[in-house]
C-alpha cells in the first residue's frame, strides 16, 4: 500500500477518530480537574464544619511524630491543634486497618488534652474508605455509641465494636482502630504518657493492662489483647523459660466469634514448646489463614510478644527490676 492509499484508507480514518477522542477526553479531564479540585485546606474546613457545624480556628498542620504514628492497626496521617474556644483539642486524620476484605477506613478524630493529660475522644466522623461496601450502614448514633464507651471509666480499656450492631462490623472495627490510634498517639505525644511496653517487640495487639511476673528464670505473661476485626479481645496466660520456649499456654478468654473457634489453628490453641523462631516461621508460611485468621493473629502474636521480649521482661520484672 502506498502512502497516498494509506491516507485514504479506513484504518487511517479510524486512527484519526481515536486520536481526536483521546484529545477531547484529555481536555475534558483537565477542565473537570480544575473545576472539582479540592485543596487540602478546603477538605479540612469541610471536615471541621461537619464535626462542629461551624468554622473553627486551627493551627498549621503539625509534623507527625513517626515514633508513635503507625502500628499494624492504624496510621496517623495528619494532626491539627485547634485554637480559640477549642484550644486543647487536636484534630487527627487517622486510617484504621482491619476493614472488610482487608480494606481501610479513614476518620477525622477529635482528641482532648486537659492540664497536659489526655482527656478522651470527643468527636469522630468518617472521611473516606477503601473497599467498604456496607459502610453507609454506620450512622452518627453508632459513632456516638463508640465515644460513649469511655463513660464507664472503671472498665474502659479501648474502643471496641462490642454491643454495637450495624451490619458493617469490619468497617466499624476499622473506625475503632482510628479512635484507638488517635488516643494512643495523643497520650504519647501531647500527654507525655509512655507505654510500659514502649521498647518491646510485637506489641501492636497487646493492651497496656497486660501483666508480667517473674519466678526464677520463668517469665509469665497475663496478656490482654486488643480486638481484631470481629475477633474480640483474648486473655491468654503464657510462661516462657530460660530457653525462650513456651512451657505453659492457656486461653482464659477466647474472643473468637462464635463458630470460628473450631477453625483456629492448632498452634493458636496450644503453643507449648514454641519459640519466637518457630512462630515467625508459622506466620511466614501462612499458618494464620485457617478460616479464623483474626483470632489466630491475636493468639500467635501474643506468643511472639512473650518469646521475643523474654530478656527485657526478665530484666524489668525480676526482683529488684525497674518495672
Beta strands, then each sheet from edge to edge (+ up, - down):
strand 1: 74-81
strand 2: 89-96
strand 3: 104-114
strand 4: 117-130
strand 5: 211-215
strand 6: 218-224
strand 7: 235-240
strand 8: 246-253
sheet 1: 1+ 2- 3+ 4-
sheet 2: 5+ 6- 7+ 8-
end
